[in-house]
Amino acid sequence: MESKLYVGNLSYSTTEDDLRNLFFQAGTVASVALIKDRDSGRSKGFAFVEMGNQAEAEKAISMFNGHNMGDRELRVSLARPREERGGFRDRGSGHPRRPPQRGGNKRY
């Protein structure tokens, strides 16, 4: 995970190929994932770039954090692990307005 980078403040017109070509200057690019809105398919303005190793990732951060691309100043940092997102289903009954179920199968 140390070689995976968060790249933010991207122009909505930036493509995965644009990012691959840019980060190639810092070393081997293992993967590029441009994050898109699931409904519209439009870029959300950030991506994840995985470099070949940690040294190349650190080089990419020093080279491209603050770099201007498409009139935008890129934000590049190590990617953090995804946080668990709790929903109403994690609270018990599975229904947003019903209190969590307690007890067993009582037949009174």
Secondary structure by P-SEA (a helix, b strand, c coil): cccbbbbccccccccaaaaaaaacccccccbbbbbbccccccccccbbbbcccaaaaaaaaacccccccccbbbbbcccccccccccccccccccccccccccccccc
